[in-house]
Amino acid sequence: MQRRKRKWVFNSSSKPYYTDESCPYVDTQVACSRNGRPDMDYLKWEWQLDDCALPRFDGAALLEKLRERGSCLWGFAPKGQWQSLVCMVEFNLPPEMKSMKRTQSLSVFTAKEYNATIEFYWAPFLVQSNSDERIIADTSKRILRLDSIAKHAEHWVGVDFLVFNTYVWWMSGHRIKSLWGSFGNGEEGYEELDAVIAYRIGLKTWANWIDSNLKQSNTRIFFTTASPTHMRSADWGRKEGIRCYNETKPVRKRGYWGSGSDKDMMEVVSGVVERMKVRLTFINVTQLSEYRIDGHASVYTETHGEVLTDEEKADPQQYADCIHWCLPGVPDTWNRIFFALL
């Protein structure tokens, strides 16, 4: 069987489903156009298959699907993917028929007419950590409780659609400080593990909970694969570049794979999932996103709650964000795939 060819194709007439001005739920961190990004071509690339078509997203149809089921919770899918999905459906509703309630750990978008919610729950490692409630900026001081998930998982019971992901937060470059036992007893007594080992233990904790608690449920479960980072411009042949800064086109080399997607970590995911009793559906976004070096927030972002100044934008070595994606942008394509899988 001939392998299907997948590629990004430039469509000059393509228009985004929303803008960072029209959708009130786009965080300043990823509102690239609003933050001064001058080029717009990154919005006109479409992901295409040679032998079939990726369906165009239909927000009204998704809301009807949720009317039948009720709730969709993203925990922890990439936050940008959740924001993207909300923005792709919210314009279908008049102001009085929608609402958003955001707290530190849980954000809930409600489509009142459909009696449906699209929610985001903050659990960056899925298992419990000391960055769950107050983010520890110094990654070397983050501590995980690899055997504990119940505090987060109580929010996953009774949900109709669950979308999980955890990757970037494990990739700090440090060994993972892993605690066995309660944070109530303090943060002493941890051991340091290689990221791959800690990741496997944490995902097994998550998988065991899913198998034990959702085996008999009607919940549909998805797992979004790793969202790649683009921190080394040498990966795509620009040795003098500064990460993703000033990139305006995707990588065109078919099968490109950079250092921002760790295959060992992804093999952990596939290994854990294939042993689960509960069936999961992958939202496979890694390879298609690898090409999109142009899609990150770069210097069109914020720091400490303020949009970067011109002086800060002139220092991409320090300020360019090559982890988060502009919205609208690449995560919209992830949601087209999610919609097709539904």
Backbone torsions as a table, in degrees:
resi	resn	phi	psi	omega
1	MET	NA	132.2	179.5
2	GLN	-73.2	133.7	-179.4
3	ARG	-70.7	135.3	178.9
4	ARG	-66.4	140.1	179.1
5	LYS	-95.6	133.9	-177.7
6	ARG	-124.2	137.7	-178.2
7	LYS	-160.9	159.0	172.3
8	TRP	-88.4	129.9	-179.3
9	VAL	-119.5	131.4	-179.6
10	PHE	-78.3	127.7	178.7
11	ASN	-126.0	103.5	-174.2
12	SER	-64.4	-21.2	-179.6
13	SER	-93.7	-1.2	-178.5
14	SER	-67.1	139.6	177.9
15	LYS	-126.6	141.7	179.2
16	PRO	-68.6	159.7	-179.8
17	TYR	-71.2	-20.0	-177.2
18	TYR	-160.0	175.2	172.6
19	THR	-127.2	167.8	178.1
20	ASP	-76.0	-2.8	171.3
21	GLU	-95.5	-38.3	-176.2
22	SER	-77.0	-30.7	-179.5
23	CYS	-97.5	120.3	-175.9
24	PRO	-77.6	-1.8	-172.5
25	TYR	-104.0	4.3	178.7
26	VAL	-79.2	121.4	178.6
27	ASP	-65.0	146.5	179.2
28	THR	-57.0	-32.8	-178.2
29	GLN	-55.4	-31.9	-174.9
30	VAL	-120.1	10.6	179.0
31	ALA	-85.1	71.8	-168.2
32	CYS	-62.3	-46.0	-179.8
33	SER	-62.6	-44.6	179.4
34	ARG	-63.3	-28.3	-179.2
35	ASN	-89.7	6.8	171.8
36	GLY	106.6	7.5	178.3
37	ARG	-64.1	123.5	-172.2
38	PRO	-84.0	-28.3	-177.1
39	ASP	-90.7	150.3	-178.3
40	MET	-122.8	-0.9	-175.6
41	ASP	-63.1	-25.7	-179.2
42	TYR	-62.9	-14.5	178.7
43	LEU	-90.4	-3.8	-172.1
44	LYS	-110.5	9.3	177.3
45	TRP	-92.4	130.6	-178.4
46	GLU	-117.8	136.7	179.4
47	TRP	-82.2	123.2	-175.3
48	GLN	-129.3	148.0	170.9
49	LEU	-107.2	145.6	-176.4
50	ASP	-71.1	-30.6	-171.6
51	ASP	-115.1	8.2	173.5
52	CYS	-161.2	168.7	-176.5
53	ALA	-113.5	135.3	173.1
54	LEU	-74.7	121.6	-176.1
55	PRO	-59.1	143.8	173.8
56	ARG	-70.0	142.7	-177.9
57	PHE	-67.1	137.7	179.0
58	ASP	-125.0	98.8	-176.3
59	GLY	-61.7	-39.0	179.7
60	ALA	-64.3	-39.0	179.3
61	ALA	-67.1	-37.7	177.5
62	LEU	-64.4	-41.8	178.3
63	LEU	-62.7	-37.2	176.0
64	GLU	-63.8	-39.1	177.0
65	LYS	-61.7	-40.3	178.7
66	LEU	-72.1	-28.9	176.2
67	ARG	-60.8	-36.7	179.7
68	GLU	-70.2	-32.1	-171.6
69	ARG	-110.6	-47.7	173.4
70	GLY	122.9	-54.3	-171.7
71	SER	-144.4	146.0	178.1
72	CYS	-132.6	119.4	-176.5
73	LEU	-118.9	132.3	179.7
74	TRP	-106.9	109.1	-175.2
75	GLY	-155.8	100.6	-4.7
76	PHE	-108.4	96.1	167.7
77	ALA	-77.5	161.5	176.4
78	PRO	-51.8	130.4	-176.4
79	LYS	-57.8	-35.6	179.1
80	GLY	-63.1	-32.0	178.9
81	GLN	-68.1	-38.8	177.2
82	TRP	-66.1	-47.7	178.5
83	GLN	-58.5	-42.8	178.8
84	SER	-58.4	-47.8	-178.0
85	LEU	-61.6	-43.9	178.7
86	VAL	-60.2	-43.8	-179.6
87	CYS	-66.4	-29.8	-178.4
88	MET	-77.0	-13.8	179.0
89	VAL	-114.8	-24.3	-168.2
90	GLU	-66.2	-28.1	-177.7
91	PHE	-71.4	-11.5	176.4
92	ASN	-75.2	-9.0	-172.7
93	LEU	-116.3	138.6	173.1
94	PRO	-68.5	157.0	-174.9
95	PRO	-51.9	-38.9	-176.6
96	GLU	-75.1	-8.2	-176.9
97	MET	-105.4	13.2	178.8
98	LYS	-146.0	155.3	177.6
99	SER	-154.6	158.8	176.9
100	MET	-134.0	129.8	174.0
101	LYS	-124.1	119.9	-175.8
102	ARG	-120.8	128.4	172.7
103	THR	-122.8	-179.4	-176.5
104	GLN	-62.7	-36.9	-175.7
105	SER	-107.3	-24.3	-174.7
106	LEU	-136.6	127.8	175.3
107	SER	-120.2	133.3	-174.1
108	VAL	-129.0	116.2	170.8
109	PHE	-95.3	129.1	-177.4
110	THR	-117.5	126.7	171.2
111	ALA	-99.0	97.3	-168.1
112	LYS	-63.1	-41.8	-177.9
113	GLU	-60.4	-30.9	-176.8
114	TYR	-97.7	-3.1	-176.6
115	ASN	51.4	46.1	-173.6
116	ALA	-132.5	153.0	178.0
117	THR	-130.4	149.1	170.6
118	ILE	-123.6	111.0	-167.4
119	GLU	-116.4	155.1	175.2
120	PHE	-128.7	126.0	179.2
121	TYR	-115.8	128.3	-175.1
122	TRP	-84.5	108.3	174.1
123	ALA	-150.6	79.2	-167.1
124	PRO	-60.7	-25.2	179.1
125	PHE	-109.3	2.4	-170.7
126	LEU	67.5	-51.0	173.4
127	VAL	-78.8	169.5	-176.0
128	GLN	-71.6	142.9	177.1
129	SER	-146.5	168.8	177.8
130	ASN	-82.6	6.0	174.5
131	SER	-107.8	12.5	-178.1
132	ASP	-72.2	-42.5	-175.7
133	GLU	-101.6	-39.4	177.0
134	ARG	-128.9	114.3	-174.3
135	ILE	-64.3	127.6	175.5
136	ILE	-87.6	106.8	-175.5
137	ALA	-65.2	-36.9	178.5
138	ASP	-77.3	104.1	-173.5
139	THR	-62.0	-23.7	-179.8
140	SER	-71.5	-13.9	-178.0
141	LYS	-102.8	3.5	177.9
142	ARG	-76.5	136.7	-179.2
143	ILE	-127.5	134.4	-178.4
144	LEU	-112.2	144.5	171.4
145	ARG	-104.9	91.3	-168.5
146	LEU	-67.1	-18.2	-177.9
147	ASP	-101.1	9.9	-174.4
148	SER	-126.2	125.6	179.3
149	ILE	-139.8	-8.9	-171.9
150	ALA	-58.8	-36.5	-178.5
151	LYS	-59.8	-39.4	177.9
152	HIS	-81.0	-41.3	-170.9
153	ALA	-66.6	-20.2	178.2
154	GLU	-62.4	-20.8	177.9
155	HIS	-82.5	-10.3	-175.2
156	TRP	-96.1	-7.8	-178.0
157	VAL	-77.3	133.1	176.2
158	GLY	82.0	8.0	179.8
159	VAL	-89.5	143.3	-175.3
160	ASP	-81.8	-39.2	177.1
161	PHE	-128.8	127.6	176.7
162	LEU	-118.2	131.1	177.9
163	VAL	-122.4	117.4	-176.8
164	PHE	-110.6	158.5	170.4
165	ASN	-170.4	144.4	167.8
166	THR	-158.5	123.6	-177.3
167	TYR	-156.6	-65.3	-169.2
168	VAL	-56.8	-38.6	-175.8
169	TRP	-66.9	-19.6	177.7
170	TRP	-81.7	-14.1	-170.6
171	MET	-98.4	51.6	-176.8
172	SER	-84.1	-14.4	-175.4
173	GLY	90.7	-9.3	178.1
174	HIS	-100.5	157.9	167.8
175	ARG	-68.1	148.0	-174.1
176	ILE	-84.5	121.0	176.4
177	LYS	-76.9	115.9	-170.4
178	SER	-118.6	123.9	-176.2
179	LEU	-107.9	137.9	176.1
180	TRP	-112.5	115.4	-176.4
181	GLY	117.0	-173.7	-170.5
182	SER	-83.9	142.8	170.6
183	PHE	-65.8	-20.2	178.1
184	GLY	-61.8	-20.0	178.0
185	ASN	-95.0	15.4	-179.4
186	GLY	93.7	-174.3	-177.4
187	GLU	-114.3	22.7	178.1
188	GLU	-90.8	159.7	174.5
189	GLY	88.2	13.0	178.7
190	TYR	-78.1	160.4	170.4
191	GLU	-120.3	154.4	-178.8
192	GLU	-100.0	127.3	-177.6
193	LEU	-121.7	151.1	171.2
194	ASP	-59.4	148.3	-174.7
195	ALA	-57.4	-42.5	-177.6
196	VAL	-62.7	-41.5	-179.6
197	ILE	-66.8	-47.0	179.6
198	ALA	-62.9	-39.9	179.5
199	TYR	-60.6	-43.2	-179.4
200	ARG	-64.1	-43.1	179.8
201	ILE	-64.1	-44.4	-179.5
202	GLY	-63.4	-43.7	-179.9
203	LEU	-68.3	-33.2	175.7
204	LYS	-65.0	-37.9	175.8
205	THR	-60.3	-45.8	178.4
206	TRP	-62.7	-47.0	-177.7
207	ALA	-63.3	-40.4	179.1
208	ASN	-63.5	-37.6	178.5
209	TRP	-66.8	-44.0	178.8
210	ILE	-58.9	-48.0	-178.0
211	ASP	-64.4	-35.0	-176.8
212	SER	-80.2	-28.4	-170.9
213	ASN	-112.8	-20.0	-175.3
214	LEU	-119.9	7.9	-177.3
215	LYS	-60.4	-37.8	-176.5
216	GLN	-97.9	4.5	-176.2
217	SER	-88.2	170.8	176.1
218	ASN	-98.6	12.0	-178.9
219	THR	-67.7	131.4	172.0
220	ARG	-91.4	130.3	-172.7
221	ILE	-117.7	131.0	179.1
222	PHE	-121.9	156.3	175.1
223	PHE	-135.9	116.3	177.0
224	THR	-80.2	125.9	-178.7
225	THR	-70.7	175.5	-171.0
226	ALA	-57.0	133.9	172.5
227	SER	-88.9	111.2	-173.2
228	PRO	-70.3	149.5	171.9
229	THR	-101.7	162.9	179.8
230	HIS	-133.7	76.5	-173.6
231	MET	-99.1	-12.2	-176.9
232	ARG	-124.0	100.0	-178.4
233	SER	-64.2	-20.7	177.2
234	ALA	-64.4	-23.3	178.9
235	ASP	-57.1	-39.1	-178.0
236	TRP	-106.5	21.2	169.8
237	GLY	92.1	8.8	178.4
238	ARG	-108.7	82.2	-175.0
239	LYS	-65.4	-24.9	-180.0
240	GLU	-96.2	2.3	-179.1
241	GLY	-76.4	169.8	177.8
242	ILE	-118.9	87.2	-178.6
243	ARG	51.2	-130.5	-177.0
244	CYS	-89.9	2.4	-176.5
245	TYR	-60.3	133.1	176.9
246	ASN	67.1	15.0	174.5
247	GLU	-83.6	129.8	-175.9
248	THR	-124.1	-0.9	178.6
249	LYS	-137.7	152.6	176.2
250	PRO	-69.3	162.1	168.4
251	VAL	-68.1	134.7	-176.1
252	ARG	-100.8	-9.1	-179.9
253	LYS	-68.9	117.6	-178.5
254	ARG	-62.9	132.9	179.5
255	GLY	81.4	10.4	-179.6
256	TYR	-54.4	136.8	178.4
257	TRP	-143.2	119.9	-177.0
258	GLY	-102.2	-175.8	-176.9
259	SER	-77.9	-6.8	-178.6
260	GLY	-83.2	-1.6	175.8
261	SER	-123.4	110.6	-175.0
262	ASP	-88.6	111.5	-176.7
263	LYS	-66.2	-31.1	178.3
264	ASP	-63.6	-40.0	178.9
265	MET	-66.9	-39.4	-179.3
266	MET	-70.8	-30.2	174.8
267	GLU	-67.6	-30.3	174.4
268	VAL	-61.6	-46.5	-179.4
269	VAL	-59.7	-51.3	-177.5
270	SER	-63.2	-37.1	179.6
271	GLY	-66.2	-40.6	179.2
272	VAL	-70.4	-45.7	-175.2
273	VAL	-65.2	-39.0	-176.8
274	GLU	-67.8	-15.6	178.0
275	ARG	-96.2	-1.9	-178.5
276	MET	-76.9	151.3	176.4
277	LYS	-80.2	-35.3	-179.4
278	VAL	-81.4	136.4	-179.0
279	ARG	-79.9	130.8	176.6
280	LEU	-115.9	153.8	173.8
281	THR	-114.4	126.2	177.6
282	PHE	-82.4	135.2	165.8
283	ILE	-97.6	96.9	-168.8
284	ASN	-86.5	100.3	-174.5
285	VAL	-113.6	-5.7	-168.6
286	THR	-66.3	-55.5	-175.9
287	GLN	-62.2	-44.7	-178.0
288	LEU	-65.0	-32.0	-179.5
289	SER	-80.0	-23.4	177.9
290	GLU	-57.0	-37.7	-178.3
291	TYR	-67.9	-22.4	-166.2
292	ARG	-90.5	61.7	176.7
293	ILE	-64.0	-17.4	-177.8
294	ASP	-88.2	-5.1	-169.3
295	GLY	-95.5	-0.7	-175.7
296	HIS	-83.7	163.8	-178.6
297	ALA	-64.7	-30.2	-179.9
298	SER	51.4	-127.2	-178.3
299	VAL	-92.2	2.7	-179.6
300	TYR	-95.1	62.8	-172.2
301	THR	-144.7	-158.3	-178.2
302	GLU	-132.7	164.2	170.6
303	THR	-144.3	134.0	-177.8
304	HIS	54.0	35.3	175.3
305	GLY	83.9	1.9	-178.8
306	GLU	-123.4	139.2	175.6
307	VAL	-59.7	140.2	-178.8
308	LEU	-56.0	137.9	174.8
309	THR	-75.9	167.3	177.8
310	ASP	-59.1	-37.2	179.3
311	GLU	-65.0	-41.2	178.6
312	GLU	-69.3	-38.7	177.6
313	LYS	-62.7	-26.4	179.5
314	ALA	-79.0	0.7	179.8
315	ASP	-123.6	65.8	-175.8
316	PRO	-64.7	-24.3	179.0
317	GLN	-57.8	-34.1	180.0
318	GLN	-96.0	-36.1	-167.0
319	TYR	-108.2	-14.5	-177.0
320	ALA	-64.6	124.2	179.1
321	ASP	-95.4	106.0	-178.6
322	CYS	-110.7	27.4	176.6
323	ILE	-111.4	-52.0	-177.9
324	HIS	-83.8	153.1	-176.2
325	TRP	-105.8	141.1	174.6
326	CYS	-58.5	146.1	170.8
327	LEU	-124.6	131.7	-5.7
328	PRO	-62.8	164.7	-177.7
329	GLY	164.0	-146.6	-173.0
330	VAL	-55.5	-42.5	180.0
331	PRO	-59.4	-21.1	175.5
332	ASP	-63.1	-37.1	177.1
333	THR	-67.8	-38.3	175.3
334	TRP	-56.0	-40.1	-178.1
335	ASN	-75.6	-25.5	171.3
336	ARG	-64.2	-38.7	177.3
337	ILE	-67.4	-43.2	177.0
338	PHE	-58.0	-44.4	179.0
339	PHE	-62.2	-41.7	178.6
340	ALA	-64.0	-37.6	179.4
341	LEU	-68.4	-30.2	177.6
342	LEU	-68.2	NA	NA
